[in-house]
Amino acid sequence: MTATVIAVGSYLTDQGRAPIEVARDGRMVEVQLGNGKIKRYWKGSSRSTFAISWEWLPSSNVNTIDGGDGRDAIRALFKDSQVLHTLTFNDEYGDSEIYTVWVEEYSETLKRRSQDDYFWDVTVNFKEQ
C-alpha cells in the first residue's frame, strides 16, 4: 500500500519508507460439502496487521526531506506497546482509511552517526484492535 501515514495527529515522514505491508489475520475454515465442493469462510472477526519500515531515517524531523516526523518522534509514539493508536492512511486520490491499532513490535538499527544527525532503519508492526 502506498499512502501517507498519520499517527495520533503526527505526519510520519515518507523519506526512506518502504510500501506498507498489510496482512489479514484471521481463522479461515474450510468445509467440504456433500457435492464435493469446498466452502471457505472466516470464523469470527479478522484483524489486519500492518508493517511500516524506513531505511536511513534521520533522528530529527529537521533533516527529513518532507518535514515529517523522524526516528525520535516515531520512537516516542510507538515504543510503548500498551497504548492504542489511531493510524490514518491517506492515498493519492484523497481517500483515507482509519484504523485503531496497537504496536506489536518496534525495532530499530543504528546505520550511521554523522555530525548533523544519526540515521536509522526502523520497523513498526501494528495489529488492528
N, C-alpha and C positions, 0 to 999 in steps of 0.2 A: 504494500500500500504506500503510495507516495502522497503525503499530506503534511501540512504544517501541524505542529503539536502544541497545544496549550494545556498546561497542567496547573491547576489551582490558580488560574489567572496569570500565570507567568508563561511567556513565549519561550519555548526551548529552541535553541539555535538549530538551523538546518546544516550548519557547516560540518562536513565530515560525517553526516548521519547516513547510515545505510537505510534502504527501504524497510519500513516497519513490517515485521513478521507477525501475521495473525493466524492463530490456530483455534480450532473449536475443541473444547474439552468436554466430552460427554460420553455417555454409555449408549452405544448402539446395540440394539437387539435384533437378531435375525431369527425369523420363524419360517419353517418350511411348511407350506400349505399342502392340502390334500392333492391338489392338481400338480404338484412338483415345483411350483414357483416359490421363490424365496421373497419374503416380505421383510423389509428393514424399517425400523423406526427408532427414534431417540427416546430413551426411557428417562423420564424426569426432565429437569431443566438442564440445559447445556450452557456452559460458560465459555467465553472467549479468553484466550491468552494472547498477550502482546509482548514482543521483544523489540526494544528500541536500542540501537547501538550507535556510537560515534567513534570515529578514528581521528587521532590528532586533535582532540578537543582542547582548546585553551582553558586555563583555570578561570580567567576573568572574562566577563562579557565585553570588556573594553577591547579585547583582542579578537572577538568573533567578527566575521565579515558582515553579518546581518544585525549585530547588536543584541542577538538573543542570549539567553542565559548560558553561561559556560559551565564548566565542571563544578566549581564551588557552589553555585546556586542549585544545580541538579543534585549534587550530593546532599545539600541541606534539605531539599524537598523530599528525597526518596531514600535516605539512609535508614530511617525508622520504618520498619515493615509493619508496624502495628496500626498505622494511620491509614484511613481510607482517603483516596484521592479522586478527583474528577479530571478525567482526560478528555479533551476535545480534539478531534481530528478534523481539520478543515481541508477540503480538496480544492483543486484549481477551478472548479465550477461554482464555488461558493456554498456548496453543501457541507454540513457538519454533522458529525456523529459524536454523541456524548456517552461516556462510559464511567461508571463508578468502579474503581479498581483498588486493589492493594498490591504492594510490592512483594513479589515472590522471591526475587533475588536482585541484589545490586553488586556489581563487580567493577573494578577499575584497575588499570595498569598504567604506571607512570612510563611514558615513552621518552621524554626529553625534558631536561631543565635548560632554560636559557636565561639571559639577563632580564628579559622582559616578562617572561611567563613560563609556566610549566605546561606540558602537553600530555594528554591522557587518552587512553582507549577506555571507554565507559560503556557498560551494558546494563540495562534495567529490564527485568522481566516482570510483567504485570499479570494479574489474574482478575477477571471480572467478578464482582461480588454476586 
